[in-house]
Amino acid sequence: MAKKSQNHNQNQQQTQSKTINPSQILTNSEEDQMTVIKEATEVVLEANLEQRNLDVEEAYHSIVKQTRELLTAFDSLKYRMSVSVDHRNSGKPTNLIHEYLSSFHNFTLTRNRFGYWMIYVSYDEDALTRFGDKLFNRMLRVVFNTTNSTVGSINIENCIRIDHCATDIQPFFINRLFSQELDYVTVHTEEKVPS
């Protein structure tokens, strides 16, 4: 009976909550091991977010540049054409920042609801069927090599979102290509590079 009473007292001691003064929450005492974001930490997080977003935008432009170079191998002009859209100059309120479209790819730089800039990657289903996966694999290498954690000072690997399956990009690309001229839409034609 004495042993049962001793176990009961130990259980009560373990389940009792600890009372802390609210001022203790604002400090990071070693005893409580509580981490609270202070104002100085918020400033650092905001600066890191700005730097991360700059790095993501730089990666986006690098991906577009390298992907445009992949198009130079095609004989047909229609496969060497692409469209860039600068949504910041569209005058419309949107989370979209930049977009790049070709007969093969769609890269979209956008801002998510938390303020993080993200790169969405899509690949055309018809292009995959018609040309095989060689161009698709090269594009993936460009995307992953550009955003690899070893490339920059801030890890931006998690900014990439790739569609899990090929999509129908052609109609959207053709619509952008032949839509009315707008200041924020640019059509590119790559020169054929002899192989």
Secondary structure as UniProt FT lines:
FT   HELIX           2..15
FT   HELIX           22..25
FT   TURN            30..33
FT   HELIX           39..70
FT   HELIX           71..73
FT   HELIX           77..79
FT   STRAND          81..86
FT   HELIX           87..89
FT   STRAND          96..102
FT   STRAND          105..111
FT   TURN            113..114
FT   STRAND          117..124
FT   HELIX           125..131
FT   HELIX           134..147
FT   TURN            149..151
FT   HELIX           157..159
FT   STRAND          160..162
FT   HELIX           170..178
FT   TURN            183..184
FT   STRAND          185..189
//
